[in-house]
């Protein structure tokens, strides 16, 4: 592989930046300075930038507290994205395991491990998600029973899967669902004649949003949190 390609894959440097770094004698291969960014290197070669060894990063698993106004996308021409909140190399290689609407806050998981992400998002895997919702109207006393039976949504051929509704206050609830239809939580409450004013995701599977993370902050998952997705 060419040196400029290899270095750009594991850093935030473009190939043009790598060429400049090589000319400035900042790159070594097996402890020898290499100034030609087009030089071919082997997988076994030790490449260093400014004396620091470069290597392909292992799978990354990140918990982010998504604030309002950010879209769950890698690129967007009109709004900032959740990737804009990350200060990580090669963040464009990360993808989002479970998206949130621009006006929804809370737990977002990002990873470059495709199989791990699939176990969260695939309908064939049972991965519950828990939300706090602040509603426009008082919730009915029979709402929990209706959610447990499944809700008929507009333009859907099947009821939603049984969901668990916990009434916290007159118009504040905690809802746990096991699927991810389009705008599902908002549509479920709309089907009961109510409207969601505020929506916040607290949990995905067994992974809880860290209470110490302020909106916009993130941290890497622990080994136990990673292993909980199976």
Phi, psi and omega in degrees: 000147177293146182299317182295324178292316181298317182289320181294333181288337184243009176223180175269008181280139171282170178297325177296320178296322179296319178300318179295318179296322179294316179297331179276007177061037179266352185245133173237150174235118184054044176071009177249134179293131178239120182259352180263107182291346179271000181299144179273137178232158179261161179299332183276353182289144176266111181255130179235143174242120183055035177085355181260127179297140178253137177210154179297125181292148176287178179304139180246141181227115189236137173255126181236137173268099184286128175270174175295151173089358179251140180262149179273077181208162177276332177217146175203133185280344186246333187230155172292151181250166179297333178294333178295341181275350185264137173249073185223145177292146177053040181292342178294344178277349179280148172231165190262125178262086181101099186273160174233149177295162182299330181261015177248139181250174171114206191289124171232136177251135178233142183202162169247017175261100186297320181293319179296316179298321181297325180291340176274319190264339184289133178298339181285344178256136182273100180232097182292151176228135184246134183233146165262133180230132172257121189256158180287328184237162175299137180278139181291152181295336181265007185296319182300320179294320180295318178295323180294330178279336187106146184248138173278122178257152178303137176063026176243145182269346180229151171297159170293158175294155178308135181233154181257120179249126176246120180274117181271312177218187185304319182230028176232131185221164170239127185237132176244124180237156182246018178214178185218064176287165183301122180048039192300312185298313181297320181290327179295315179289326177298326179294339177262010178081021180241175183219137180275122177267328183214133182226133186219123179272127184259332189209144169232117185060235178260009182264116180263144175297127181296123181296339181277351180276120174282159177307129182096346180272162179210165173208163176280146180290152174282164178300323180293320179294319179297315183291341182290342177266110185214000000 
